[in-house]
Amino acid sequence: MTPELTALTLAALLQAVQFVLYAIPANLELGPGYTMSARDREPSKQLSPKTARLGRALSNHFEGLILFTIAVVVVTLGATSSPVTAACAYTYLAARVAYIPAYYFGLRPWRSLIWAVGFGATLLMLLAAVL
């Protein structure tokens, strides 16, 4: 397996960890009556700020993971894996790991800077694949 595919696999596992980190407190706060329902209505109470942040960080990772997956597929199928693309893949992964506590604790501007590092690493992977 290429380093990029390994990083993608680890990013997918991180996504699962993020889901659990969000789902447990969200279920405790909203209760099973709402979380097991069809959710046709808004919950009767709001999530705590930190739990809501975990949910937004999870959604953000879904969004970032799409572009990162494309980059990994392009690098892998294009046989353009290199030390640069491998470093970019692991930089993306490290940024996504760091993003969770940065968002949870509301660290500004660090959360945005961490996000930008991961996004930049993904773009650099794509550029390295076509150049």
Secondary structure, 3 states (H helix, E strand, C coil): CCHHHHHHHHHHHHHHHHHHHHHHHHHHHHCHHHHCCCCCCCCCCCCCHHHHHHHHHHHHHHHHHHHHHHHHHHHHHCCCCCHHHHHHHHHHHHHHHHHHHHHHCCCCCHHHHHHHHHHHHHHHHHHHHHC
